């Protein structure tokens, strides 16, 4: 049963990413880039299931020593801005949540309390150590992290989503611009 659920949810999400490129105006990305993006999302998704959160950890685990995969991946992400990536993910998130909410709306109104629908707004610091070149942007900097109870280097991201029946569905996220003194 888990396998059937996983296959259905994964293929539905994969289709949403495919549709996002045609639905959204993502200029300077051709069909081969779209296919590469979809493949990389699949690799990262499966890597997360195996406890391999980075491309390097996935490649090392499976004995892939070619750097061509990394080179192609970096070329693709040079074409996509942070805003374009955010818009792609928000499109997929929104489509998934709208489908779920329409499904719930078609049922009795008492389902809302049973499903425990809760809106969540949260900010997080994604710790990151970058080369000097990577640090030269408006988003990377030193932020206070409540989790670590200290100032840490990274990116501050604000996320809004819905928590429905023990599952968090992110809807929108944005990177906070660092205000420098």
C-alpha positions as CSV (number, residue, x, y, z in Angstrom):
1,X,0.0,0.0,0.0
2,X,2.8,2.4,0.9
3,X,4.5,1.7,-2.5
4,X,1.2,2.5,-4.4
5,X,0.7,5.7,-2.4
6,X,4.4,6.7,-2.9
7,X,4.2,6.1,-6.7
8,X,1.0,8.0,-7.1
9,X,2.2,11.0,-5.0
10,X,5.6,11.1,-6.6
11,X,4.3,10.9,-10.2
12,X,1.7,13.6,-9.5
13,X,4.5,15.9,-8.1
14,X,6.7,15.1,-11.1
15,X,3.9,16.0,-13.5
16,X,3.3,19.3,-11.6
17,X,6.9,20.3,-12.1
18,X,6.6,19.4,-15.8
19,X,3.5,21.6,-16.1
20,X,5.1,24.4,-14.1
21,X,7.5,25.2,-16.9
22,X,4.7,25.4,-19.5
23,X,2.3,27.3,-17.2
24,X,4.8,29.8,-15.9
25,X,6.9,32.2,-18.1
26,X,10.4,30.8,-17.4
27,X,12.5,32.5,-20.1
28,X,16.0,31.3,-21.1
29,X,15.2,27.7,-20.1
30,X,14.9,25.2,-23.1
31,X,13.4,21.7,-23.2
32,X,16.7,20.0,-22.3
33,X,17.0,22.2,-19.2
34,X,13.5,21.4,-18.2
35,X,14.2,17.7,-18.5
36,X,17.4,18.1,-16.5
37,X,15.6,20.1,-13.8
38,X,12.9,17.3,-13.5
39,X,15.6,14.6,-13.3
40,X,17.5,16.5,-10.7
41,X,14.4,17.0,-8.6
42,X,13.8,13.2,-8.8
43,X,17.4,12.5,-7.7
44,X,17.2,14.9,-4.8
45,X,13.8,13.6,-3.7
46,X,15.1,10.0,-3.7
47,X,18.3,11.1,-2.1
48,X,16.3,12.6,0.8
49,X,14.5,9.2,1.3
50,X,17.9,7.6,1.5
51,X,19.4,10.2,3.9
52,X,21.6,11.7,1.2
53,X,20.8,15.4,1.2
54,X,23.3,16.7,-1.3
55,X,24.2,15.9,-4.9
56,X,27.8,15.1,-3.9
57,X,26.6,12.6,-1.2
58,X,24.3,10.9,-3.7
59,X,27.1,10.6,-6.4
60,X,29.7,9.3,-3.8
61,X,27.2,6.8,-2.4
62,X,26.6,5.3,-5.9
63,X,30.3,5.5,-7.0
64,X,29.8,8.1,-9.7
65,X,33.0,9.9,-10.1
66,X,32.2,12.0,-13.2
67,X,31.8,15.6,-12.6
68,X,29.7,16.1,-15.7
69,X,26.5,15.7,-13.6
70,X,27.6,18.5,-11.3
71,X,28.7,20.7,-14.2
72,X,25.3,20.3,-16.0
73,X,23.5,21.0,-12.8
74,X,25.4,24.2,-12.1
75,X,24.9,25.4,-15.6
76,X,21.1,24.9,-15.2
77,X,21.0,26.8,-11.9
78,X,23.0,29.7,-13.4
79,X,20.0,30.2,-15.8
80,X,17.5,30.1,-13.0
81,X,17.3,33.0,-10.5
82,X,16.3,32.5,-6.9
83,X,13.0,34.1,-7.7
84,X,12.4,31.7,-10.7
85,X,13.1,28.7,-8.5
86,X,10.8,30.0,-5.8
87,X,8.0,30.6,-8.3
88,X,8.4,27.0,-9.6
89,X,8.1,25.5,-6.2
90,X,5.3,27.8,-5.1
91,X,3.3,26.8,-8.3
92,X,3.7,23.1,-7.3
93,X,2.9,23.7,-3.6
94,X,-0.2,25.8,-4.4
95,X,-1.5,23.3,-7.0
96,X,-1.2,20.4,-4.4
97,X,-2.9,22.4,-1.6
98,X,-5.7,23.7,-3.9
99,X,-6.5,20.1,-4.9
100,X,-6.5,18.9,-1.3
101,X,-8.7,21.9,-0.1
102,X,-11.2,21.3,-3.0
103,X,-11.4,17.7,-2.0
104,X,-12.1,18.6,1.6
105,X,-14.6,21.3,0.6
106,X,-16.6,18.7,-1.3
107,X,-17.2,16.8,2.0
108,X,-19.1,17.7,5.1
109,X,-18.0,20.9,6.9
110,X,-17.1,18.9,10.1
111,X,-14.1,17.5,8.2
112,X,-12.1,20.8,8.8
113,X,-11.9,20.3,12.5
114,X,-11.2,16.5,12.1
115,X,-8.3,17.3,9.7
116,X,-6.9,19.9,12.1
117,X,-6.3,22.6,9.4
118,X,-3.8,25.1,10.8
119,X,-2.0,28.1,9.0
120,X,1.7,28.3,9.8
121,X,4.1,31.2,9.3
122,X,7.7,30.5,10.3
123,X,11.1,31.9,9.6
124,X,14.3,29.8,9.6
125,X,18.0,30.3,9.1
126,X,19.5,27.9,6.6
127,X,23.1,27.7,7.8
128,X,25.5,27.9,4.9
129,X,29.2,28.5,4.5
130,X,30.1,30.0,1.2
131,X,33.2,31.1,-0.6
132,X,33.9,34.9,-0.6
133,X,32.3,35.1,-4.0
134,X,29.1,33.4,-2.8
135,X,28.8,35.7,0.1
136,X,28.4,38.8,-2.1
137,X,24.6,38.9,-2.4
138,X,21.7,40.6,-0.6
139,X,20.5,37.4,1.1
140,X,23.5,35.8,2.8
141,X,24.6,37.1,6.1
142,X,24.7,36.8,9.9
143,X,21.3,36.2,11.5
144,X,20.2,35.3,15.0
145,X,19.0,31.7,15.1
146,X,16.7,30.7,17.9
147,X,17.5,27.0,17.3
148,X,21.2,27.6,18.0
149,X,20.6,30.5,20.4
150,X,23.4,32.3,18.6
151,X,24.2,34.4,15.5
152,X,24.9,32.2,12.5
153,X,25.9,32.6,8.8
154,X,23.3,31.7,6.3
155,X,20.0,32.6,4.6
156,X,16.9,33.7,6.4
157,X,13.7,32.2,4.8
158,X,10.1,33.0,5.7
159,X,7.6,30.2,4.9
160,X,3.8,30.2,5.0
161,X,1.9,27.0,4.7
162,X,-1.0,24.8,5.9
163,X,-0.7,22.0,8.4
164,X,-3.4,19.5,7.5
165,X,-3.8,16.1,9.3
166,X,-0.2,15.9,10.5
167,X,1.3,17.0,7.1
168,X,2.9,20.4,6.5
169,X,2.1,21.8,3.0
170,X,4.3,24.8,2.3
171,X,2.7,27.4,0.1
172,X,4.9,30.4,-0.2
173,X,8.4,31.2,0.9
174,X,10.7,34.1,0.5
175,X,14.3,34.9,1.2
176,X,14.8,37.9,3.6
177,X,17.1,40.6,2.3
178,X,19.9,41.4,4.8
179,X,19.9,45.0,5.7
180,X,23.6,46.0,6.2
181,X,24.6,48.9,8.4
